[in-house]
Amino acid sequence: MMRLTLIALSLLLSSAAYAAEQPAGDVPTKEAKEDTKKVDADTVKASAEEDAQPVKRSIPFHGRTLSYTVTPGHLTIRNDKGEPTGSMFYVAYTIPSNQPRPVTFLFNGGPGSSTMWLHMGSVGPIKVDASIPETIAGPPFRYGANPDTLLDVSDLVFIDAPTTGLSREIGKAEPKDFFGVDKDLDAFTRTIQRYLTKYQRWNSPKFIIGESYGTTRAAGLSNSLLDAGVQLNGIAFVSTVFNFADFQGDQSLVNFLPTYAADAWYHGKIANKPPLESFIGEARDFASGPYAAALQKGNAVSAEERQSVARQMAQLTGLSADYILRSNLRVQPNRFQRELLRDRHQVIGRIDSRYVGTEPDNVGEGADYDPQGSAITGAFVGALNDYLFRDLGYKTPLVYRPNNYGAVYGGDSSWDFTHRAPDGQQQIADTSVDLASAMRQNPRMKVLSVNGYYDLATPFHGAEYEFRHMALEPELQANIRYTYYPAGHMMYTDPASAQQLKADLASFYASAM
């Protein structure tokens, strides 16, 4: 079974950005003293009773005040027998309106990741300051009003996947009952249905924003929700992967090569640095042309062609032709992370290749860690907990899990990547089939492909490959729009990219309603 983790892991934050003030000294709060008498919070079973704890808030927003209600809470999902199976945690941001406002459901991926990243880093009204591609300074962490929030366009509902964040199994259910492509789709389908019913939003325009494995989920949901009578207006796919088989074999390397070129360009490894977009276009043409043809020939490729391809690849990727030849023209992403800046004794990030780090020596094959993940995780975890439990005052005996990878990828309960698609059973999920089926049945649904040039986890050329290999007529292919940003997997952390993303999303929503 494939065990592939895709994590997810303008203006600077406004002057409203703040750091939490803490009382002097190590004096526990009254609540903390009471908690010491309770059972370990992370082993407490979630309740089957739904809760919602709304709070009124406002932020300064482009010369005016944006007032809203933020509601952290739990929704109970049930199986077909009516038995409770999951307590799904969400944080909703809503603005009262006389007309049905759009509602957007957002989630991260993994599988096994909470939605902390999108919630605290992307289009919500509150955002962590991770604007510089380097390690965020230690606490107190800065978070505050988001000048690029999408809340002026749509209500937002951030949902944590089962067993992550504050979402938990309940009743007779066990974690493994949610660990699989189809099990996960069922849980999210029921959660969205329950939210629409509880808050009377069935007649609202409906959108989904999914990131990384969340795009796999979103594509599957396009069809499962349609089967349940939930018609979507649009889906934004952020850092896309539909087909996990595309991360194996020669096609994977074709998909990654333009990202290698972008990374080399960013880190000054390209002579006479041309404009980024034209340089990436050249890399695309080479990857899908001479490079793909040479790889397809396998051992039958001639020595002359090997040399020619290695020279061209070296000019585009900043690697030496000798290294490329010794790699049999097949440089894996983890090796590229280590090799590109080896002469500087640095490694580049996987989630965002603008980040750099160091290793204990300079002879290793691949990177031992992701510099981007190490740079921002502490800030996101710290800010999320402070915002949720101190600022919003949310009450729960549970501990927020940023991820649950240990359980998702461990032992007998590891993630099941098989999938029952509209065209039959798949041994490795390819939910582009689901998305294509939904687009054929709902030809008005619009799709936005959101891509970071410096993403070594889900390469932008891979997204292009997957979208363009869906079985769709030209008029339906025209419903897919592509946008690109000079940032990584989480392009919304970059201020200029975040500002452009907001504009692109606003235009996308207008086209889909």
Secondary structure by P-SEA (a helix, b strand, c coil): cccccccccccccccccccccccccccccaaaaaaaaccccccbbbbcbbbbbbbbbccccccbbbbbbbbbbbbbbbcccccccccccbbbbbbbcccccbbbbbbccccccccccccccccccccccccccccccccccccccccccccccbbbbbbbccccccbbbcccccccccccaaaaaaaaaaaaaaaaaaacccccbbbbbbccaaaaaaaaaaaaaaaacccccbbbbccccccccccccaaaaaaaaaaaaaaaaaaccccccccaaaaaaaaaaaaacaaaaaaaacccccaaaaaaaaaaaaacccccaaaaaaacccccaaaaaccccccccbbbbcccccccccccccccccccccccccccaaaaaaaaaaaacccccccccbbbbcccccccccccccccccccccccccccccaaaaaaaaaaacccbbbbbbbbcccccccaaaaaaaaaaccccaaaaaabbbbbccccccccccaaaaaaaaaaaaaaaaaac
